Amino acid sequence: MILTTTPSVDGRQITEYLGVVTGEAILGANIVRDLFAGVRDIVGGRSAAYEEELRKARDVAMNELTAEAASRGADAVVGIDLDYETVGSNGSMLMVSASGTAVRLA
């Protein structure tokens, strides 16, 4: 499965548009990680715990998007857009949504 943020696949012709496909993931951030992230925010630096949670959420969302495209018989998903949000009380949950257009290629 070819996955791309571009509207086309270089060297390949889109022969059929199969519709919009999506994938979403909402993961909770552990309270201990929240505390360490708070300390890290105060003293500076990157929060490895949050970065890891974002990676996991992105992987889940992209896997769902890919599975939906495959179930429609797609060869590729073009125009992929990734959105990141915090949800829940005090932004305690991380949400990643992925969307794109499933297509068949020549």
Secondary structure as GFF3:
##gff-version 3
##sequence-region A 1 106
A	DSSP	beta_strand	2	3	.	.	.	ID=ss1
A	DSSP	beta_strand	14	28	.	.	.	ID=ss2
A	DSSP	alpha_helix	31	43	.	.	.	ID=ss3
A	DSSP	alpha_helix	48	71	.	.	.	ID=ss4
A	DSSP	beta_strand	76	87	.	.	.	ID=ss5
A	DSSP	three_ten_helix	89	91	.	.	.	ID=ss6
A	DSSP	beta_strand	93	105	.	.	.	ID=ss7
###
